[in-house]
Amino acid sequence: MSRTSIPLDSETKDRLGELKREGETWDEFLLRLASDEEAMTFGAWSDDEAEAAMERLREGRERGDT
């Protein structure tokens, strides 16, 4: 696999660093940003779907599945 460097202004790198997830490599981060998949947006779930997901999360926490 070849490697490359992309020159960035330090302010740009800092702003990108705030979006990068903990433990994520820069390559993983950039691949995630460039993904064709659409990010989930606010309101993507109905109220019923959101409540059902929260209930499953609560149940998992009570069982210790987190």
DSSP file (Angstrom, degrees, kcal/mol; ACC not computed):
  #  RESIDUE AA STRUCTURE BP1 BP2  ACC     N-H-->O    O-->H-N    N-H-->O    O-->H-N    TCO  KAPPA ALPHA  PHI   PSI    X-CA   Y-CA   Z-CA
    1    1 A M              0   0    0      0, 0.0     2,-0.2     0, 0.0     0, 0.0   0.000 360.0 360.0 360.0 132.2    0.0    0.0    0.0
    2    2 A S        -     0   0    0      1,-0.0     2,-0.3     0, 0.0     0, 0.0  -0.516 360.0-144.1 -85.0 156.5    1.4    3.4   -0.9
    3    3 A R        -     0   0    0     -2,-0.2     2,-0.3     2,-0.0    -1,-0.0  -0.841  15.7-175.0-117.2 154.6    1.4    6.3    1.5
    4    4 A T        -     0   0    0     -2,-0.3     2,-0.4     2,-0.0     0, 0.0  -0.960  18.6-131.7-144.0 162.5    0.9   10.0    0.8
    5    5 A S        -     0   0    0     -2,-0.3    -2,-0.0     2,-0.0     0, 0.0  -0.931  11.4-159.7-115.8 142.6    1.0   13.3    2.7
    6    6 A I        -     0   0    0     -2,-0.4     2,-0.2     2,-0.0    -2,-0.0  -0.969  20.2-132.4-122.0 113.3   -1.7   15.9    2.5
    7    7 A P        +     0   0    0      0, 0.0     2,-0.4     0, 0.0    -2,-0.0  -0.476  32.3 177.8 -68.9 131.2   -0.6   19.4    3.5
    8    8 A L        -     0   0    0     -2,-0.2     2,-0.2     4,-0.0    -2,-0.0  -0.972  34.1-112.1-132.0 146.6   -3.1   21.0    5.9
    9    9 A D     >  -     0   0    0     -2,-0.4     4,-2.3     1,-0.1     3,-0.2  -0.510  35.3-118.3 -67.2 146.0   -3.2   24.3    7.8
   10   10 A S  H  > S+     0   0    0      1,-0.2     4,-2.4     2,-0.2     5,-0.2   0.855 115.3  54.9 -60.9 -34.5   -2.8   23.7   11.5
   11   11 A E  H  > S+     0   0    0      2,-0.2     4,-2.2     1,-0.2    -1,-0.2   0.907 108.0  49.2 -64.2 -40.5   -6.3   25.2   12.1
   12   12 A T  H  > S+     0   0    0     -3,-0.2     4,-2.5     2,-0.2    -2,-0.2   0.927 111.3  49.0 -63.3 -45.3   -7.8   22.7    9.6
   13   13 A K  H  X S+     0   0    0     -4,-2.3     4,-2.6     1,-0.2    -2,-0.2   0.903 110.6  51.2 -61.7 -41.3   -6.0   19.8   11.3
   14   14 A D  H  X S+     0   0    0     -4,-2.4     4,-1.3     2,-0.2    -1,-0.2   0.918 110.9  47.8 -61.9 -43.5   -7.2   20.9   14.7
   15   15 A R  H  X S+     0   0    0     -4,-2.2     4,-0.7     1,-0.2     3,-0.3   0.906 113.5  47.3 -65.9 -41.3  -10.8   21.2   13.5
   16   16 A L  H >X S+     0   0    0     -4,-2.5     4,-1.3     1,-0.2     3,-1.1   0.891 106.2  59.4 -65.1 -38.4  -10.6   17.7   11.9
   17   17 A G  H 3< S+     0   0    0     -4,-2.6    -1,-0.2     1,-0.3    -2,-0.2   0.808  98.8  58.0 -60.3 -30.1   -9.1   16.4   15.1
   18   18 A E  H 3< S+     0   0    0     -4,-1.3    -1,-0.3    -3,-0.3    -2,-0.2   0.765 109.1  45.3 -70.4 -24.6  -12.2   17.4   17.0
   19   19 A L  H << S+     0   0    0     -3,-1.1    -2,-0.2    -4,-0.7    -1,-0.2   0.669  91.4 100.5 -89.8 -19.8  -14.3   15.2   14.7
   20   20 A K  S  < S-     0   0    0     -4,-1.3     2,-0.1     1,-0.1     3,-0.1  -0.451  75.0-123.0 -71.1 136.2  -12.0   12.2   14.8
   21   21 A R    >   -     0   0    0     -2,-0.2     3,-2.0     4,-0.1     2,-0.1  -0.462  32.9 -90.7 -80.6 151.9  -13.1    9.5   17.2
   22   22 A E  T 3  S+     0   0    0      1,-0.3    -1,-0.1    -2,-0.1     3,-0.1  -0.390 114.3  13.5 -60.3 132.0  -11.0    8.2   20.0
   23   23 A G  T 3  S+     0   0    0      1,-0.3     2,-0.4    -2,-0.1    -1,-0.3   0.382  96.8 127.9  82.8  -4.4   -8.8    5.3   18.8
   24   24 A E    <   -     0   0    0     -3,-2.0    -1,-0.3     4,-0.0     2,-0.1  -0.700  56.3-132.1 -87.0 132.9   -9.6    6.0   15.2
   25   25 A T     >  -     0   0    0     -2,-0.4     4,-2.6     1,-0.1     5,-0.2  -0.382  24.1-111.8 -75.3 162.9   -6.6    6.4   12.9
   26   26 A W  H  > S+     0   0    0      1,-0.2     4,-2.6     2,-0.2     5,-0.2   0.887 120.6  52.7 -62.1 -36.8   -6.4    9.3   10.5
   27   27 A D  H  > S+     0   0    0      2,-0.2     4,-2.3     1,-0.2    -1,-0.2   0.931 110.3  46.4 -64.5 -45.2   -6.9    6.9    7.6
   28   28 A E  H  > S+     0   0    0      2,-0.2     4,-2.3     1,-0.2    -2,-0.2   0.905 112.7  51.6 -61.6 -41.7  -10.0    5.4    9.2
   29   29 A F  H  X S+     0   0    0     -4,-2.6     4,-2.3     2,-0.2    -2,-0.2   0.940 111.4  45.1 -60.8 -49.4  -11.4    8.9   10.0
   30   30 A L  H  X S+     0   0    0     -4,-2.6     4,-2.0     1,-0.2    -1,-0.2   0.871 111.7  52.6 -66.4 -36.8  -10.9   10.1    6.4
   31   31 A L  H  < S+     0   0    0     -4,-2.3     4,-0.4     2,-0.2    -1,-0.2   0.899 109.3  50.6 -63.0 -39.7  -12.5    6.9    5.0
   32   32 A R  H >< S+     0   0    0     -4,-2.3     3,-1.0     1,-0.2    -2,-0.2   0.921 110.9  48.2 -63.7 -43.2  -15.5    7.4    7.3
   33   33 A L  H 3< S+     0   0    0     -4,-2.3    -1,-0.2     1,-0.2    -2,-0.2   0.859 113.9  46.9 -64.4 -34.6  -15.8   11.0    6.1
   34   34 A A  T 3< S+     0   0    0     -4,-2.0    -1,-0.2    -5,-0.2    -2,-0.2   0.417  86.2 127.4 -88.9   2.0  -15.6    9.9    2.4
   35   35 A S    <   -     0   0    0     -3,-1.0    -3,-0.1    -4,-0.4    -4,-0.0  -0.231  61.6-137.7 -61.6 146.6  -18.1    7.1    2.8
   36   36 A D  S    S+     0   0    0      2,-0.1     2,-0.1     0, 0.0    -1,-0.1   0.664  76.4 102.5 -76.2 -17.6  -21.0    6.9    0.5
   37   37 A E  S    S-     0   0    0      1,-0.1     2,-0.3    -5,-0.1    -2,-0.0  -0.440  77.8-121.3 -69.1 138.5  -23.3    6.0    3.4
   38   38 A E        -     0   0    0     -2,-0.1     2,-0.1     1,-0.1    -1,-0.1  -0.624  26.1-118.0 -80.1 137.3  -25.4    8.8    4.6
   39   39 A A        -     0   0    0     -2,-0.3     2,-0.2     1,-0.1    -1,-0.1  -0.405  35.5 -97.9 -69.7 149.4  -25.0    9.8    8.2
   40   40 A M        -     0   0    0     -2,-0.1     2,-0.3     1,-0.0    -1,-0.1  -0.513  45.6-152.9 -68.2 133.6  -28.0    9.4   10.5
   41   41 A T    >   -     0   0    0     -2,-0.2     3,-1.9     1,-0.1     4,-0.2  -0.707  28.2 -80.9-108.5 160.6  -29.6   12.7   10.8
   42   42 A F  T 3  S+     0   0    0      1,-0.3    -1,-0.1    -2,-0.3     0, 0.0  -0.335 119.6  22.9 -55.9 133.4  -31.8   14.2   13.6
   43   43 A G  T 3  S+     0   0    0      3,-0.1    -1,-0.3    -3,-0.0     4,-0.1   0.588  80.2 130.2  84.4  10.1  -35.3   12.9   13.3
   44   44 A A    <   +     0   0    0     -3,-1.9     2,-0.3     2,-0.1    -2,-0.1   0.829  67.7  53.0 -67.0 -30.2  -34.2    9.8   11.3
   45   45 A W  S    S-     0   0    0     -4,-0.2     2,-0.1     1,-0.1    -2,-0.0  -0.774  89.7-118.4-102.9 149.1  -36.3    7.6   13.6
   46   46 A S     >  -     0   0    0     -2,-0.3     4,-2.6     1,-0.1     5,-0.2  -0.332  37.2-102.1 -71.1 167.2  -39.9    8.1   14.5
   47   47 A D  H  > S+     0   0    0      1,-0.2     4,-2.5     2,-0.2     5,-0.2   0.896 125.1  50.9 -58.9 -39.7  -40.7    8.7   18.2
   48   48 A D  H  > S+     0   0    0      2,-0.2     4,-2.3     1,-0.2    -1,-0.2   0.913 110.8  47.6 -65.7 -42.5  -41.8    5.1   18.5
   49   49 A E  H  > S+     0   0    0      2,-0.2     4,-2.2     1,-0.2    -2,-0.2   0.910 113.1  48.8 -64.5 -41.8  -38.6    3.8   16.9
   50   50 A A  H  X S+     0   0    0     -4,-2.6     4,-2.4     2,-0.2    -2,-0.2   0.914 111.9  48.4 -65.1 -43.1  -36.4    6.0   19.1
   51   51 A E  H  X S+     0   0    0     -4,-2.5     4,-2.4    -5,-0.2    -1,-0.2   0.900 110.6  51.2 -65.0 -40.1  -38.3    4.9   22.3
   52   52 A A  H  X S+     0   0    0     -4,-2.3     4,-2.2     2,-0.2    -1,-0.2   0.905 110.8  48.9 -63.2 -41.0  -37.9    1.3   21.3
   53   53 A A  H  X S+     0   0    0     -4,-2.2     4,-2.1     2,-0.2    -2,-0.2   0.908 111.3  49.5 -65.0 -41.8  -34.2    1.7   20.8
   54   54 A M  H  X S+     0   0    0     -4,-2.4     4,-2.7     2,-0.2    -2,-0.2   0.892 109.4  52.3 -64.1 -39.0  -33.8    3.5   24.1
   55   55 A E  H  X S+     0   0    0     -4,-2.4     4,-2.6     2,-0.2    -2,-0.2   0.914 109.0  49.2 -63.8 -42.6  -35.8    0.7   25.8
   56   56 A R  H  X S+     0   0    0     -4,-2.2     4,-2.3     2,-0.2    -1,-0.2   0.895 111.4  50.5 -63.1 -38.8  -33.4   -1.9   24.3
   57   57 A L  H  X S+     0   0    0     -4,-2.1     4,-2.2     2,-0.2    -2,-0.2   0.928 110.7  48.3 -63.5 -45.9  -30.5    0.1   25.5
   58   58 A R  H  X S+     0   0    0     -4,-2.7     4,-2.3     1,-0.2    -2,-0.2   0.921 111.9  49.6 -60.3 -44.4  -31.9    0.4   29.1
   59   59 A E  H  X S+     0   0    0     -4,-2.6     4,-1.8     1,-0.2    -1,-0.2   0.902 110.1  51.0 -62.7 -41.1  -32.6   -3.4   29.1
   60   60 A G  H  X>S+     0   0    0     -4,-2.3     5,-3.5     1,-0.2     4,-1.1   0.889 109.8  49.8 -63.7 -39.0  -29.0   -4.1   28.0
   61   61 A R  H  <5S+     0   0    0     -4,-2.2    -1,-0.2     3,-0.2    -2,-0.2   0.896 108.7  52.3 -66.0 -39.7  -27.6   -1.9   30.7
   62   62 A E  H  <5S+     0   0    0     -4,-2.3    -1,-0.2     1,-0.2    -2,-0.2   0.864 113.6  43.8 -64.7 -34.6  -29.7   -3.6   33.3
   63   63 A R  H  <5S-     0   0    0     -4,-1.8    -1,-0.2    -5,-0.2    -2,-0.2   0.661 117.2-115.5 -81.9 -16.2  -28.4   -7.0   32.1
   64   64 A G  T  <5S+     0   0    0     -4,-1.1    -3,-0.2    -5,-0.2    -4,-0.1   0.746  72.4 136.2  87.2  26.0  -24.8   -5.6   31.9
   65   65 A D      <       0   0    0     -5,-3.5    -4,-0.2     1,-0.2    -5,-0.1   0.411 360.0 360.0 -84.7   2.0  -24.6   -6.0   28.1
   66   66 A T              0   0    0     -6,-0.4    -1,-0.2    -5,-0.1    -5,-0.1   0.499 360.0 360.0 -72.4 360.0  -23.0   -2.6   27.5
